[in-house]
Amino acid sequence: MVAAIFVFSIMWAKMITDKEKGRLFKLAMRDDLTGLHTRRYFHTHLIQAITHATIQQEPLSIIMMDIDF
């Protein structure tokens, strides 16, 4: 009985962990205050864009702006 409860507890903790992992991933990709994508999102998608452009032998242009108020 104790072993079954222990296994159930581990399974429940894993379910919560997977759910939390998705939530934390979403939080890490967007700024909570502005709702804009973060540098981490940009970096992830930049690598994908560079890979795609290299494979397709297409040019890739990047425009970056730093806007401060």
C-alpha positions, 0 to 999 in steps of 0.5 A: 500500500505504501509503495502504491502511494509512493508511486502515485505521488511520483506520477502526480509530481511528474504531471505537475512538473510537465504542466509547470514546465509548459507554463514556465516556458511561456513565461520565459518567452514573453515579457510579463510587463509588455507582453513582447517576446524576450531575447531568449525567444529571439535567439531560438528563432534566429537559430532556426532562421539561419538554419533555414536560410542556409539550407535553402541558400536564401539571404537573411536580413535582420533589423534590430532596434533598441527603443527606450522611453 
